[in-house]
Amino acid sequence: QVQLVQSGAEVKKPGASVKVSCETSGYTFTGYHIHWVRQAPGQGLEWMGWIKPTSGDTKYTEKFQGRVTMTRDTSSSTAYMELTRLTSDDTAVFFCARGSPVPATVKLAFDSWGQGTLVTVSS
Amino acid sequence: EIVLTQSPGTLSLSPGERATLSCRASQSVTSNYLAWYQQKPGQAPRLLIYGASSRATGTPDRFSGSGSGTDFTLTISRLEPEDFAVYYCNQYASSRTFGQGTKVEIE
């Protein structure tokens, strides 16, 4: 079955960076985009962007442009999301999710999600 | 960017009652690329409905989605105890955006 397993919780100081991993299994990693979604405590879901595992092409929402970098390692079927210049407003749970196929001949909703990674930013 | 507005913010109902959740888009969602997710505390969201009206694998048939263009609805015909949760709509026609969520709570 399709599984996305994320790395564990992190505590970071303001100004630092964090890198979260998302290890996939149960399907062809290069066959689907991987997306990242942020959820601040008690708040809703906020889409951050995607990575196309075949080429490494990325698309980021404007809010995170310049601070986020999404990468992948096809040998381990793992996607990564790095967020820099952290502030207390970045305290949140970050989710990875499987999206549309590659190539995107059809668009798909997020049918599989990682369990989430809590990132706490505190001095 | 397509902005999704969900209403109401909170729905207080009893088990066995019918729940009707609304999601309105700021512009037309092409090909009805609109999904609904359920999220319980401490868990990842779970896909319920995609393509506005297709149930995802494992979604009980008491959940139904409808609508097109800019107006979409999620209906839960008879609430079960496990249905009390937060529900999000999400469009995937143009990038991706989420509504702010509707909490379905026990009255």
Interface residues (C-beta under 8 A of the other chain):
Chain A: H35 V37 G44 L45 E46 W47 W50 K59 T61 F95 G99 S100 K107 L108 A109 F110 D111 W113 G114 Q115 G116
Chain B: S31 Y33 A35 Y37 Q39 A44 P45 R46 L47 Y50 G51 A56 Y88 N90 Y92 A93 S95 R96 T97 F98 G99 Q100 G101
